[in-house]
Amino acid sequence: MGNSLKAIVAFVPANKCQKFLLEDLEEMPVDKMVDLSGRQLRRLPVHICSFRELVKLYLSDNNLNHLPPELEQLQNLQILALDFNNFKALPLVVCTLKQLCILYLGNNKLCSLPLELRLLQNLKTLWIESNCLQYLPEVVCELSLLKTLHAGSNALRTLPPQLQCLQELRTIWLSGNLLSEFPPVLLDMPFLEVIDVDRNSIRFFPSLAHLSGLKLVIYDHNPCRNAPKVAKGVRRVGRWSEETPEPRKRSGAVIDITLDEKPLLPPAAKTEP
């Protein structure tokens, strides 16, 4: 079905038109997964909420800006993808899905997150990249099982000190923000394994050698004159933003610092618990 035809049909809320978009999805799938990505949907068909054993629901790349209250019936849902939609606020009904492990909210128009998000105490992965966040909502710091946080491509200038309460956090992606200094709170999180501060405005990097769990730090595309010091075995990824790199002198000789090539960015594909 062509996207143009889908877009036209999406404007018509009649049941027959919605069935056309859903391609006769009337019964609970055997694999307990529904993927309605890229269907040009402007509303979630309520009958999907009757699939009470549903575990994965993908609604990416649609035109959604609200969700029906009936979504609360999906109490077995573990993965919910709402990225690439038109949400200006997270529908509160999402916060009633207490079994959620993975929540994708990237590429929307979110300026904040509701306090009710703290109810999702099973959440392990949260993607809030490419939104309109000028600060990291402190409610994120109450998600005690969170392991992966992707908050890149927002307008963050700092991070709240409460972030260090996330003892399970292992990976944090902060690329494409407005950080002018390396977030001090990250220096108090030795359990972090991956730190990405690519494409910010950081001019100086403190030593990260004391972060015992660190495996990878990405700091490319910052106007810095020094590379962060790390413990042995930790991979650093970054290049000098200015033409003349910071030299390292030894016995009068000048030795250029060679940095690793940049690895792939966080995978765009949806991951499972």
Summary of the structure (lengths in Angstrom):
residues: 273
radius of gyration: 21.6
end to end distance: 31.4
largest distance: 79.6
contacts: 813
relative contact order: 0.08
helix: 19%
strand: 14%
